[in-house]
Amino acid sequence: MSNNGSGNIKYNSNLLKYSCHIHCRVRPVSPAVVKNSLEDEADRNHTSQELLENERRLSVAVMLSKPIIALQFKDLTMQVEAPVVVHPSI
């Protein structure tokens, strides 16, 4: 079970607490094979192309890094309870 809070903002001054129940089957699997591919971005201007290239390099570096673990999540169900107002303890 996971607990999370929200609220305490201008439009909702109450602090809200949510409960979430997640059930699923998890098992270790072999990591996916990721290959570096080049995309054609010739129609973009130089600055945008530079930014996209930097983003692409970072994404590729992350995807090509050695995986620590690979997991498969199957038959996922999630039940989120209605929020409960949390009263501050004064």
Rosetta blueprint (number, residue, H / E / L):
1 M L
2 S E
3 N E
4 N E
5 G E
6 S E
7 G E
8 N E
9 I E
10 K L
11 Y L
12 N E
13 S E
14 N E
15 L E
16 L E
17 K E
18 Y E
19 S E
20 C E
21 H E
22 I E
23 H E
24 C E
25 R E
26 V E
27 R E
28 P E
29 V L
30 S L
31 P L
32 A L
33 V L
34 V L
35 K L
36 N L
37 S L
38 L L
39 E L
40 D L
41 E L
42 A L
43 D L
44 R L
45 N L
46 H H
47 T H
48 S H
49 Q H
50 E H
51 L H
52 L H
53 E H
54 N H
55 E H
56 R H
57 R H
58 L H
59 S H
60 V H
61 A H
62 V H
63 M H
64 L H
65 S L
66 K L
67 P L
68 I L
69 I L
70 A L
71 L E
72 Q E
73 F E
74 K E
75 D E
76 L E
77 T E
78 M E
79 Q E
80 V E
81 E L
82 A L
83 P L
84 V E
85 V E
86 V E
87 H L
88 P L
89 S L
90 I L
